[in-house]
Amino acid sequence: LIVWCATMLLVHLRWKILQLPKIEKCYFVFHGGCCWLFNLRCHVSGEISTVRPTLFLSNHISYLDVFVLGKYVPAYFIAKSEVSGWPILGWLAKAQNTLFFERNSKKVRGQMKVMSDHFEAEGNLILFPEGTSTDGTHVQPFKSSLLQSVELSEKEVLIQPVTLAYTKYKDQPMCHQRRDQYAWYATMPFASHFFNALGLAKADVEITFHQPVTLSDFENRKVCAVDCQQQVANGLHIALGDK
């Protein structure tokens, strides 16, 4: 992993210095390599929005979600400011132009402006609107506050719900104990979890891209957030084979 990160950092710097086009391809390759190192076999269903700008709303299970989504989705991530100081993940997040936001109500207006400016420049964003991670068996309510950025944008922003589901280990359905080796939530220590995940065998991850919507399809952003959460939750139940 260290060798791969160092190699891709050099490629990334060269790409930027030479001002080569389509730098997103560099990110796809990097995240694809990380998925391979973590033995994650990804399966995609649905159509990824090609409209710019698009806000992708996904459930959140693990730091591994970043590699899984980053392998396919041409967008910047939004992360809490604390992530920038984390070992390994913080460095990786900075390398791919993640937007770091503080959980401070006084700074919400400025953060919305940053997001709306990004949309107006036809940039895509990936948001984990639960505001936390889970054990991967359910989806928590989506927070609608960051959807204010869509309201502020002068460009129409497409919103695409995305479901992530860690479904199988060695071709067998994951039990709770095995799932906790991938899901990172609550008070789990990071370092031991991260390095243990590097030593696991093949696992399957289902990524479902649902039908995109626009904010104008709904009465307000809160109703939009509820609808998107329900789509993601239904996708998770289907992927896990819940009755």
Phi, psi and chi 1 to 4 in degrees:
 res  aa     phi    psi   chi1   chi2   chi3   chi4
   1 LEU       -  -41.8  178.5   63.0      -      -
   2 ILE   -62.4  -44.9  -68.2  171.8      -      -
   3 VAL   -62.1  -43.1  170.6      -      -      -
   4 TRP   -63.7  -44.9  177.0 -116.6      -      -
   5 CYS   -63.3  -43.2  -70.6      -      -      -
   6 ALA   -64.5  -41.6      -      -      -      -
   7 THR   -63.2  -46.8  -59.8      -      -      -
   8 MET   -70.6  -27.7  -71.8  -52.0  -62.2      -
   9 LEU   -64.1  -43.5  176.2   60.2      -      -
  10 LEU   -63.9  -41.4  -67.7  174.7      -      -
  11 VAL   -63.2  -42.4  171.1      -      -      -
  12 HIS   -62.9  -45.2 -180.0 -100.8      -      -
  13 LEU   -63.4  -42.3  -69.5  173.4      -      -
  14 ARG   -63.4  -40.9 -176.0  176.7  178.3   85.2
  15 TRP   -59.3  -43.9 -153.0  -60.0      -      -
  16 LYS   -71.1  -42.1  -81.6 -161.7  165.1 -175.9
  17 ILE   -61.7  -42.3  -69.2  171.1      -      -
  18 LEU   -81.5   -4.5  -63.9  178.2      -      -
  19 GLN    53.2   45.4  -62.7 -176.4  -27.9      -
  20 LEU   -73.1  146.7  -61.6  175.1      -      -
  21 PRO   -74.4  166.9   28.6  -35.0      -      -
  22 LYS    55.0   52.7  -61.6 -177.7  178.0  179.3
  23 ILE   -64.7  -18.1 -165.3  169.5      -      -
  24 GLU   -60.6  -27.9  -73.1  167.8  -17.9      -
  25 LYS   -61.4  -34.0  -73.2 -174.0  176.6 -178.6
  26 CYS   -63.0  -41.1 -176.7      -      -      -
  27 TYR   -68.0  -39.9  -59.8  139.6      -      -
  28 PHE   -59.1  -44.9  -67.2  155.6      -      -
  29 VAL   -64.4  -44.0  171.5      -      -      -
  30 PHE   -59.5  -50.5  169.2   70.9      -      -
  31 HIS   -68.0  -34.9  -71.5  110.9      -      -
  32 GLY   -62.3  -40.1      -      -      -      -
  33 GLY   -64.8  -38.4      -      -      -      -
  34 CYS   -66.2  -39.5  -71.6      -      -      -
  35 CYS   -60.4  -39.9  -73.4      -      -      -
  36 TRP   -65.2  -41.8 -179.7   79.4      -      -
  37 LEU   -65.9  -32.7  -72.0  166.2      -      -
  38 PHE   -91.0    6.7  -79.7   93.9      -      -
  39 ASN    59.3   40.3  -96.8  -36.7      -      -
  40 LEU   -98.6  121.1  -60.6  175.8      -      -
  41 ARG  -102.0  110.1 -177.2  166.7   51.6 -168.8
  42 CYS   -94.9  139.5  -58.9      -      -      -
  43 HIS  -126.3  123.9  -51.4  -85.6      -      -
  44 VAL  -108.3  133.7  176.0      -      -      -
  45 SER  -130.0  151.1   58.8      -      -      -
  46 GLY    87.4  172.9      -      -      -      -
  47 GLU  -104.8  128.1  -61.8  -68.3  -31.8      -
  48 ILE   -76.0  129.4  -56.5  173.9      -      -
  49 SER   -58.3  132.3  171.2      -      -      -
  50 THR  -105.8    2.2   57.0      -      -      -
  51 VAL   -79.8  136.9  175.3      -      -      -
  52 ARG  -116.2  130.5  -73.7 -179.6  173.7  -90.2
  53 PRO   -90.5  151.4   31.2  -34.3      -      -
  54 THR  -128.9  137.4  -65.3      -      -      -
  55 LEU  -104.3  116.1  174.2   61.8      -      -
  56 PHE   -93.7  124.9  -62.6   88.7      -      -
  57 LEU  -110.2  114.9  -59.2 -178.8      -      -
  58 SER  -124.1  149.6  172.6      -      -      -
  59 ASN   -69.4  160.5   59.4  -46.5      -      -
  60 HIS  -128.6  123.6 -167.9   22.2      -      -
  61 ILE  -119.7  -36.8  -58.1  166.0      -      -
  62 SER  -159.8  164.7  170.3      -      -      -
  63 TYR   -61.2  -21.3   47.1   82.5      -      -
  64 LEU   -65.7  -22.0  -62.7  171.5      -      -
  65 ASP   -56.3  -35.0  -59.5  -14.1      -      -
  66 VAL   -63.1  -43.0  173.5      -      -      -
  67 PHE   -67.5  -41.1  -57.3  137.0      -      -
  68 VAL   -64.8  -49.6  171.2      -      -      -
  69 LEU   -70.9  -39.4  -71.9  172.5      -      -
  70 GLY   -64.1  -20.2      -      -      -      -
  71 LYS   -69.6  -24.2 -177.3  179.3  178.8 -179.7
  72 TYR  -124.3  -29.4  -60.1  100.5      -      -
  73 VAL   -99.7  121.9 -177.8      -      -      -
  74 PRO   -81.8   82.2   30.9  -33.3      -      -
  75 ALA  -157.8  159.0      -      -      -      -
  76 TYR   -83.4  149.3  -76.1   19.9      -      -
  77 PHE   -92.0  155.6  -74.8   89.7      -      -
  78 ILE  -112.8  127.6  -62.2  173.3      -      -
  79 ALA  -135.4  157.4      -      -      -      -
  80 LYS   -69.5  149.8   57.4 -174.8  179.2 -179.1
  81 SER   -58.5  -29.3   58.4      -      -      -
  82 GLU   -60.5  -29.0  -65.0   95.8  -45.1      -
  83 VAL   -61.3  -31.8  173.4      -      -      -
  84 SER   -60.9  -24.7   63.5      -      -      -
  85 GLY   -96.8   -0.6      -      -      -      -
  86 TRP   -73.3  144.6  -71.2   -0.4      -      -
  87 PRO   -66.6  142.8   23.1  -32.6      -      -
  88 ILE    67.8  -66.2  -56.3  176.3      -      -
  89 LEU   -63.5  -38.9  -73.0 -173.2      -      -
  90 GLY   -62.3  -42.7      -      -      -      -
  91 TRP   -65.1  -42.6  175.8   79.8      -      -
  92 LEU   -64.4  -40.2  -66.3  176.7      -      -
  93 ALA   -63.9  -42.1      -      -      -      -
  94 LYS   -64.7  -36.2  -68.9  174.2 -176.3  176.0
  95 ALA   -64.6  -24.4      -      -      -      -
  96 GLN  -111.8   27.0   61.0  179.5  -12.2      -
  97 ASN    60.6   42.3  -60.5  -43.4      -      -
  98 THR   -68.3  142.8  -61.1      -      -      -
  99 LEU   -90.6  119.2  -57.6 -178.8      -      -
 100 PHE   -99.5  124.8  -63.2  105.1      -      -
 101 PHE  -119.3  137.8  -73.5  170.0      -      -
 102 GLU   -83.9  146.9  -69.5 -176.1   38.7      -
 103 ARG   -85.3   75.4  -66.9 -177.6  176.6  179.7
 104 ASN  -139.3  116.0 -173.9  -29.4      -      -
 105 SER   -59.2  -27.2   58.1      -      -      -
 106 LYS   -71.4  -18.1  -65.0 -179.7  180.0  179.2
 107 LYS  -105.1    3.9  -62.6 -170.4  176.4 -177.4
 108 VAL   -61.3  -43.4  169.1      -      -      -
 109 ARG   -59.6  -44.4 -176.0  179.9  -65.0  -84.9
 110 GLY   -65.5  -37.0      -      -      -      -
 111 GLN   -66.9  -38.6  -66.7  168.0   -7.7      -
 112 MET   -63.3  -36.1  -64.7  -55.2  100.1      -
 113 LYS   -67.2  -40.5 -177.8   66.2  166.4   58.0
 114 VAL   -60.4  -44.9  170.0      -      -      -
 115 MET   -66.5  -44.0  -70.0  177.9   67.0      -
 116 SER   -66.3  -36.2   63.1      -      -      -
 117 ASP   -63.2  -37.9  -73.0  -11.6      -      -
 118 HIS   -63.7  -42.6 -168.5   81.8      -      -
 119 PHE   -64.2  -41.9  -69.0  140.5      -      -
 120 GLU   -67.5  -21.7  -72.6  169.4   19.9      -
 121 ALA   -88.8   12.7      -      -      -      -
 122 GLU    62.8   36.0  -61.4 -171.3  -14.0      -
 123 GLY   -97.5  144.7      -      -      -      -
 124 ASN   -92.9  154.6  -61.6  -27.6      -      -
 125 LEU  -133.6  149.0  -70.4  173.1      -      -
 126 ILE  -114.6  126.5  -61.3  171.4      -      -
 127 LEU  -127.1  138.6  175.2   64.3      -      -
 128 PHE  -101.8   89.4  -61.6  117.0      -      -
 129 PRO   -75.9   -2.5   26.9  -34.0      -      -
 130 GLU   -69.2  -25.5  -67.6  167.0  -72.2      -
 131 GLY    80.6    3.2      -      -      -      -
 132 THR  -161.6  177.2 -173.7      -      -      -
 133 SER  -108.9  160.5   53.9      -      -      -
 134 THR  -127.7 -177.2   70.2      -      -      -
 135 ASP   -81.4    1.2   66.1   -3.3      -      -
 136 GLY    88.2    7.3      -      -      -      -
 137 THR  -107.8   -5.3   62.0      -      -      -
 138 HIS  -153.5  168.1   64.8  -77.3      -      -
 139 VAL  -121.4  125.3 -179.8      -      -      -
 140 GLN   -79.7  162.2  -62.5 -148.9   60.0      -
 141 PRO   -55.5  142.0  -25.6   35.3      -      -
 142 PHE   -82.6  134.6  -77.9    5.8      -      -
 143 LYS   -81.6  130.3  -59.9 -179.5 -174.1  -59.2
 144 SER   -91.5   -5.6   64.5      -      -      -
 145 SER   -58.2  -42.3   56.7      -      -      -
 146 LEU   -73.2   -9.9  -69.8 -178.1      -      -
 147 LEU   -72.8   -8.8  -68.0 -177.9      -      -
 148 GLN   -58.8  -30.5  -67.6  179.1   51.6      -
 149 SER   -62.5  -32.7   60.5      -      -      -
 150 VAL   -68.3  -39.7  177.2      -      -      -
 151 GLU   -63.6  -36.4  -65.2  174.7  -33.8      -
 152 LEU   -77.1  -24.6  -67.9  172.2      -      -
 153 SER   -68.8  136.9  176.0      -      -      -
 154 GLU   -77.1  -19.3  -66.0 -177.6    3.6      -
 155 LYS   -92.7  147.9  -76.3 -174.9  174.8  -69.8
 156 GLU   -73.1  127.4 -177.0  174.5   66.4      -
 157 VAL  -105.2  126.1 -179.3      -      -      -
 158 LEU   -80.6  141.4 -147.3   59.0      -      -
 159 ILE  -117.4  120.5  -59.0  170.4      -      -
 160 GLN  -118.9  114.7 -176.4  164.1   39.6      -
 161 PRO   -71.4  143.5  -14.7   29.7      -      -
 162 VAL  -134.2  133.5 -176.0      -      -      -
 163 THR  -106.7  129.8  -62.0      -      -      -
 164 LEU  -109.3  134.0  -65.0 -179.4      -      -
 165 ALA  -142.7  121.8      -      -      -      -
 166 TYR   -89.9  107.4  -66.5   73.6      -      -
 167 THR  -105.1  -39.2   56.1      -      -      -
 168 LYS  -136.7  152.6  -65.6 -178.9  179.5  179.9
 169 TYR  -131.1  123.6 -176.6   76.2      -      -
 170 LYS    52.9   41.5  -68.3 -175.4  177.4 -179.6
 171 ASP    67.2   14.2  -64.4  -41.2      -      -
 172 GLN  -119.4  144.8  -63.2  -62.5  -42.6      -
 173 PRO   -53.9  139.2  -25.8   35.3      -      -
 174 MET   -72.1  132.9  -76.2 -168.2 -174.7      -
 175 CYS   -84.7  171.9   62.4      -      -      -
 176 HIS   -60.4  -42.8  178.0   74.5      -      -
 177 GLN   -63.6  -42.8 -177.4  177.8    3.4      -
 178 ARG   -68.3  -38.0 -175.9   64.4   69.1 -174.6
 179 ARG   -62.0  -35.4 -172.9  177.4  -57.7  -76.9
 180 ASP   -69.0  -11.0  -86.3    1.9      -      -
 181 GLN   -80.7  -11.5  -68.2 -176.3  -65.3      -
 182 TYR  -111.0  -46.4  -68.6   91.8      -      -
 183 ALA   -69.2  136.5      -      -      -      -
 184 TRP  -126.2  108.4 -175.0   62.1      -      -
 185 TYR  -152.2  176.0   60.2   99.8      -      -
 186 ALA    53.7 -126.2      -      -      -      -
 187 THR  -107.2   23.6   57.2      -      -      -
 188 MET   -60.8  134.2  -73.0 -178.9  171.9      -
 189 PRO   -68.0  144.0   25.2  -34.1      -      -
 190 PHE   -78.8  -54.1  171.6   71.6      -      -
 191 ALA   -56.4  -51.3      -      -      -      -
 192 SER   -65.1  -37.3   57.8      -      -      -
 193 HIS   -64.9  -45.1 -168.3  -79.5      -      -
 194 PHE   -62.2  -49.8 -177.0   87.2      -      -
 195 PHE   -73.5  -28.3  -70.5  110.2      -      -
 196 ASN   -66.2  -40.1  179.3   69.4      -      -
 197 ALA   -62.1  -30.2      -      -      -      -
 198 LEU   -68.6  -19.6  -84.1  169.6      -      -
 199 GLY  -101.6    7.3      -      -      -      -
 200 LEU   -83.4  160.8  -64.1  173.6      -      -
 201 ALA   -81.7 -169.4      -      -      -      -
 202 LYS   -65.8  132.9 -169.5   73.3   70.2  178.1
 203 ALA  -128.9  150.5      -      -      -      -
 204 ASP  -104.0  135.4  -71.3  -88.2      -      -
 205 VAL  -124.0  125.6 -174.0      -      -      -
 206 GLU   -97.9  127.4  -58.7  -74.5  -17.9      -
 207 ILE  -117.7  115.6  -48.7  130.1      -      -
 208 THR  -112.9  120.2  -54.2      -      -      -
 209 PHE   -97.0  115.4  -69.0   89.4      -      -
 210 HIS   -86.5  173.5  -58.8  -77.9      -      -
 211 GLN   -62.5  125.7 -174.2   65.5   32.9      -
 212 PRO   -66.1  154.3  -19.7   32.8      -      -
 213 VAL  -133.2  172.8  -61.9      -      -      -
 214 THR  -124.5  158.7   62.4      -      -      -
 215 LEU   -62.1  -30.9 -154.5   54.7      -      -
 216 SER   -69.2  -12.1   59.6      -      -      -
 217 ASP   -73.6  -10.4  -64.8  -28.2      -      -
 218 PHE  -126.1  162.9  -56.7   92.6      -      -
 219 GLU   -63.4  -40.0 -178.3 -179.4  -10.4      -
 220 ASN  -159.5  177.6   52.7   53.5      -      -
 221 ARG   -68.1  -27.9   56.9 -176.4  168.9   82.1
 222 LYS   -68.1  -39.5  -68.6 -175.1  178.6 -179.3
 223 VAL   -67.0  -37.8  177.3      -      -      -
 224 CYS   -61.5  -44.6  177.0      -      -      -
 225 ALA   -62.5  -41.0      -      -      -      -
 226 VAL   -64.5  -44.2  170.0      -      -      -
 227 ASP   -61.7  -44.8 -178.9   84.1      -      -
 228 CYS   -64.5  -40.0  -70.6      -      -      -
 229 GLN   -62.9  -39.6 -171.7  -88.9  -14.4      -
 230 GLN   -66.7  -39.3  -69.9  175.6  -15.8      -
 231 GLN   -61.9  -44.8  -72.5 -164.3   60.1      -
 232 VAL   -65.8  -42.9  172.7      -      -      -
 233 ALA   -63.5  -43.1      -      -      -      -
 234 ASN   -62.5  -40.5  -70.3  -21.6      -      -
 235 GLY   -62.6  -36.9      -      -      -      -
 236 LEU   -67.3  -44.3 -178.6   63.2      -      -
 237 HIS   -59.7  -41.2  -67.2  -42.4      -      -
 238 ILE   -66.4  -44.6  -67.9  170.6      -      -
 239 ALA   -63.9  -35.7      -      -      -      -
 240 LEU   -85.5   -5.7  -63.8 -178.6      -      -
 241 GLY    74.6   26.9      -      -      -      -
 242 ASP   -71.1  143.8  -66.1  -18.1      -      -
 243 LYS   -84.6      -  -59.4  -70.7 -175.1  172.9
